[in-house]
Amino acid sequence: MHSAIEANFDGLVGPTHNYSGLSFGNVASQVNTAKPSNPRAAAKQGLVKMKALADMGFVQGVLAPHERPHIPTLRSLGFSGTDQQVLTAAAKHAPKLLAAVSSASCMWTANAATVSPSADTKDGRVHFTPANLVNKFHRSIEHVTTGEILKATFPDQRYFAHHPALPSVEHFGDEGAANHTRFCSSYNEAGVELFVYGMSAFNTAMPRPQQFPARHTLEASQAVARRHGLSEQGAVFVQQNPVAIDAGVFHNDVIAVGNGNVHFYHEHAFLDTEQMKADLQLAWGDRTTPLYFVEVPNSAVSVADCVQSYLFNSQLLSQPNGDMTLVVPSECQENENVWAYLTDLLTHNTPIKAVKVFDLKQSMSNGGGPACLRLRVALSQQELAAVNPATIMNDQLFATLNTWVDQHYRDQLIEADLADPSLLLESRQALDELTQILQLGSLYDFQKA
Ligand SMILES: NCCC[C@H](NC(=O)CCC(=O)O)C(=O)O
């Protein structure tokens, strides 16, 4: 039997990448507000990570950025005239709104969707639900285009089932795979899907964060598990620690990561750690491989260290021999406690045997680490063969995309630049070419007009 694999689909950073301070509750986004960004460096840092994973033998895909600034959203909010008039009026009367419709936030594809592999679902297809990202306006406008990009990347309906986003209302706040982890003993077999939520929308007696928003609800997770056709045994629902959310852990993937039979998480990640372990263990059942819980004590790495270094926003990747590699941002190396912990971890008897460090500073400055930048899609060989091949990273695509970035991206952007009509034209020109490179068809609004 040919083995199933886990592919990573990273978001390519778009030409309008900037720091607008749009994410209340996300420390990096707030701290770096109004700093100049470098979209060209951002895109290239992401490409280097993608290429490195492809070179390590992993299947690596690319998800296209969205059209920004998004003129149709401005029109729906009452701006009118030519595209240039819309832009100028928005810049004058609602500059923060212009910043919101210009964000390159779709780069963080861990928030693009929740994906359930075919081994877990009732109809034996891979299921996708784009996340409504309703808690932040700039992200709430992503899900329609995300759905179209996912359909263009995973087109064959015999293998892939595409759902629309959940209702766009706080009760069903859904942040996608940033709050979803899958455990399995091999990618061929049915796994256990862990859904982590920030609060219950309907049960207001349950604890909630006091200061920062809980973006993701229990009810959203339950709905996704139902529509994906997961078995009762195959889905576990666990509440994130509200205290951690108030300390800046706006997604669970800032404080926990799992893969295969390993759950790597912080002591304060969950409201009830013992319950999380018991529930996962019960769902895991009597599989022959043991489930490893690698719990990081607060005495070694504080929650503040997690938020600053993004230790847990790492990618935990299985090598063919079962050993795992942890892909971390360079901030981990710069944080003394975190680096000491990681150095020590490698001497312990866990499946985590190697650490790889990447410079992702441009994305990190908006609160997005290695794990935020990727959407995991476990695929059988047959399903992999049905993926749009033009989106798979290799030497040629890496070279093509680097040249494309050099041609179209600026190396500095501040908020005021978002009003520049030539930025809009440059971005459209770039994306128009990209749809040809990645063979996505005409998916952007400006291509349909
Ligand atoms: N998974 C990481 C997501 C980071 C993202 N940051 C942002 O949107 C910041 C954008 C800005 O502030 O310009 C967020 O908070 O959802």
The ligand as an SDF file (V2000), in Angstrom:
LIG
                    3D

 16 15  0  0  0  0  0  0  0  0999 V2000
   -2.1410   32.9090   13.0250 N   0  0  0  0  0  0  0  0  0  0  0  0
   -1.5310   34.1910   13.1060 C   0  0  0  0  0  0  0  0  0  0  0  0
   -2.5060   35.2560   12.7740 C   0  0  0  0  0  0  0  0  0  0  0  0
   -1.9620   36.6330   12.9490 C   0  0  0  0  0  0  0  0  0  0  0  0
   -2.9410   37.7020   12.5410 C   0  0  0  0  0  0  0  0  0  0  0  0
   -2.3300   39.0100   12.6040 N   0  0  0  0  0  0  0  0  0  0  0  0
   -2.8910   40.0760   12.0100 C   0  0  0  0  0  0  0  0  0  0  0  0
   -3.8980   39.9900   11.3600 O   0  0  0  0  0  0  0  0  0  0  0  0
   -2.1800   41.4260   12.1900 C   0  0  0  0  0  0  0  0  0  0  0  0
   -2.4610   42.3950   11.0800 C   0  0  0  0  0  0  0  0  0  0  0  0
   -2.0000   43.7970   11.4180 C   0  0  0  0  0  0  0  0  0  0  0  0
   -2.0220   44.1680   12.5970 O   0  0  0  0  0  0  0  0  0  0  0  0
   -1.6320   44.5370   10.4810 O   0  0  0  0  0  0  0  0  0  0  0  0
   -4.1720   37.6510   13.4450 C   0  0  0  0  0  0  0  0  0  0  0  0
   -4.1520   38.2560   14.5090 O   0  0  0  0  0  0  0  0  0  0  0  0
   -5.1320   36.9450   13.0760 O   0  0  0  0  0  0  0  0  0  0  0  0
  1  2  1  0
  2  3  1  0
  3  4  1  0
  4  5  1  0
  5  6  1  0
  5 14  1  0
  6  7  1  0
  7  8  2  0
  7  9  1  0
  9 10  1  0
 10 11  1  0
 11 12  2  0
 11 13  1  0
 14 15  2  0
 14 16  1  0
M  END
$$$$
